[in-house]
Amino acid sequence: MTGARFSVDGPTPLRGRVRVPGDKSISHRALMLAAKAEGVSTIRGLSEGDDVARTAAAVAAMGAELDGDTVAGGSSRLHEPDAVVDVGNSGTGIRLLAGLCSGFPWMTVLTGDASVSSRPMDRIAGPLRQMGASVDGRQGGRLPPLAVRGGRLRGIDFAPPVASAQVKSAVLLAGLEAEGETVVRERLATRSHTEEMLRDAGADISVHRVGRGLVVRLKPSRLRPFTIDVPGDPSQAAFWVVAACLVPGSDVVAEGVYVGPGRSGFLDVLERMGADVDLENRRGEVADVHARHSALRGTVVAAEEYPGVQDEIPVLAVAAALAEGSTEFRGAAELRVKETDRIATICSELGSLGARIEPGRDSLVVHGGGPLEGGSARSHGDHRIAMALAVAGLAAKGRTDIEGWEAVGTSYPAFGDHLADLAG
């Protein structure tokens, strides 16, 4: 049985301005920190996708009170959920909630859909157990559902074996309730939303850069309420930026996008490829991203860049397929444990449209020069694959049909409407 189908006729230039959904990573964290904060926090511009809606439902099930843009939280409100908490398709949601729930003196059961149920959880279960939480699941806690019983935690000094903002965040969220100091040492710095937002909520936290990495130190803390305007999600803006670069006649502005540390790596890659992209109206770490049609050339995306471009690789692969020369994505083994095995799905689905891609165990080599031809492709239930295929369809000759389009509801349910507006 197939899901919804979405069709794109190409080549189709895009012109105009678009406001992408609120950043998904920031939205998850804002909801969890607001639930912990003692009082009423205000969160404006939350991501509209199902992933974040599941996190909102999760903190509500634990007693936080959500009303429009406000979240009333704090220890006097929170309690053990009455039922299993279902995060749907959200790997971020289940890993961060496991860290949050490790600080509570009760049991929480976290589950998700078939994709989440196949994603590795031992990377968070290990450090959370070291801190004193009980974390169990299938295959000894390697796979969901997860049963987390928390309380009586102790701080640890932890160096994640993989560069993962989710792992770092799970440990730091648990560390809010741990006795003593919690230290996370990253060899390669990942996105810094959790430590920035903890600082803004009054946590006793410090961050020190060490080469390409960082050391985060957190002492047990009570959080104060906060107000946040969630900026636009750069991972969603990347689809419009790449589409504008690829299709002649295109000129697109993605408004109010977060371009701070750890999230603007795709812009660095596109700059090396020769993209005509500018940041306009910059306000701190938020800017409008203006992209125009460009002649692109291949590049190498090094392993140390991966943490900053991991979510954008599907659409960067589309850009590479139409660039002059070859593009190599190195050190990308984590792509194999995303919503799908993205190395496999990028190869199979872009390949069905004429792209020439060589997969490796932890790499991709995309041979550019195009052209892409319309055809039939499948999302495999992966929102980023679905939207990357839509971008490919905009640049391809003829009609492209994408099966499983409902996957975009995970993060960007208005994508089709925004495409119609820009193509109109």
Protein Blocks (a to p, Z undefined) as FASTA:
>chain_A
ZZdddddddddddeddddddddfklmmmmmmmmmmpgcjdddehiafbfklmmmmmmmmm
nopacehjbccedjklgccdfbdcdehjalklmmmmmmmmmmpccdddddddfklmmpcf
klmmmmmmmnopacddeehhlaccddddeejiacdddddfbdcfklmmmmmmmmmmpgcj
dddddfbacdfklmmmmmmnopacddddehjbccddddddddddddddddddfklmmmmm
mmmmmmghiacddehiafbehilmmmmmmmmnopacddehiehjaccddddddddddddd
dfklmmmmmmmmmmmmmmmmmmgcjdddehilmmmmmmbdfklmmmmmmmmnopacdddf
kbccddehiaaddddddeklpaklmmmmmmmmmmmgcjdddehklmmmmmmmmlmmmmmm
mmZZ
